[in-house]
Amino acid sequence: MRKKGLIFVAVIVLVAAGAVGFWATRETAAPKRASDVDVWPTPQASERVGDDVPIPASVTVEGGVEAITRQVVEKALTGGTGDGELKVRFRTDKSLPAEGYALNVGRDEISIASADPSGAFYAAQTLRQLVKQGKVLGVKIDDHPSLRLRGIVEGFYGRRWTYAEQQDQIDFAASVKSNSYVYAPKDDPYHRDRWRELYPADRLAELGELAKRAAASHVQFTYSLAPGLSMCYSKDADRDAIGAKLAQLHNAGIKSFALLLDDIDYAKWNCAEDQAEYGPPNRTNAARAQNDLLNDTALTIRNQMPDVGPLITVLTEYGDITPTPYKKVFRDGLDKSVVVMWTGTAVVPRAITRKESERARELWGRKTLIWDNYPVNDYPDAAGRLFLGSYSDREPGLQVEGLLANPMSQAYASRVAMFEMADYAWNDAAYDEHRSEDAYARLLAGGDEKLTTALLAFFDLNSWTAPRLAGELDEFTEKWRAGDKGTAVAGLRAYADVLAGAAKLIREKAHPGFVTDSAPWLDQSELLGKALQATADGLGGNRERFADSDELVKRLDKKLKTGDGKLEKFLDQAPEM
């Protein structure tokens, strides 16, 4: 077919597709990386092998690849006007790690070998990023994911994402090589409060379409049911209700399920029958009841839905690595196929280390799947915050099945963290939080340098500690105390200008969804930036400007929070300097 001067010739070659796998082997040698190759997530190894290749008008795609993979390649290579012909040749190589690929850009041919269809799709996503100004970068890339499962769990309290937002998030996840989307919004009544009830036809159709959209992009859509608030474990009627609910969803096209037992009181029973069956309410007996339910559900899925993957769960003790009788029940008795999610050493841990992940593996008798409560903002300490700061303090080499980010109800603002977490999960050994943050700012800015700078200042302000801003204030203070007051004020005023002007630039040029999600915090950052401008002027000698700063600070929304309060403290104390 012809598209804007580009001829694509589809040559069908019968190639063994290979089963879609997840696990990736680790590189033992230090990987090579081409410094000028801007591909995200960061490839395991990349190197320059030749000159950049001009895209000609005629491009031939060869190989038995899926339609969506072919579409990504076609879109990436559309618009070439050069002479000659360029072939993009796909083939399957079972010796490569699952989801892995090897891409080599030559003068006349781009060769792509992949372990499976997922690897071919991810190679196409990489090729898309190698196209720069009508040329394909002359590189060789060998790549595969570090973690088996990578993605998001829509598991927050508050307003769930709209259907349109869910669709967009699946597409975004696929673009950053994530392969998992777990649907678990507390705001969906049929997920938690009214779990026994079947879905109405319209919402069921939407869930089925989400699963179909995800599968087409190599994202596993997992539906989660959370019956723990009212579950009677010993009642056949309740177990039958779970089976009927999963069967309804399976018939709609969903092929992965989770049964969640988090955020419930496991020191009480919901029915007298459970006390008769399991004894007095306590943590150990609750574990026995939950273990029976999970094993029964896993068996039902295996017997009645053979095309469905392993059952996933979150247990009531999910945020620590303390040995307890509760955990021992599952370590000894839970079906080995069941995947257990774990949040780390706390519900919202500051860090997760390899040693902690190894301990969790021992306690649960299996590798866990991390439900990482970042950038979610649905808990008291996060009230009034929008989390745009860097994803940090997760060690490489975690002994886990994978990593799922629990985002905010602000779907598009959550992509800052989702992008960075995808980068970490794909190549944890090479992850650099600052490079990753900068890369997403550039992506969101569409290459606009001023907008990139504005976004980075806004991201920084909306983090726990605002480290970039803190560095500017520290540098000012050091120069001021050393007597170099003119330089100190000039530097402070320059940063204040960036912060004060960031909101306007972002509102005008950034993605509309991001702007809508961030609106209250954009207003707040503009006020803080203008207050810092006025304070800098006051420190420069125009002391009347301190009053302007005070008036701007009074207009701040006290319900919103940014950084750690260091800026507000500086604004308050500056007139006394």
Order of alpha helices (4+ residues) and beta strands (2+ residues): beta-beta-beta-beta-beta-alpha-beta-beta-beta-alpha-beta-beta-beta-beta-alpha-beta-alpha-beta-alpha-beta-alpha-alpha-beta-alpha-beta-alpha-beta-beta-alpha-alpha-alpha-alpha-alpha-alpha-alpha-alpha
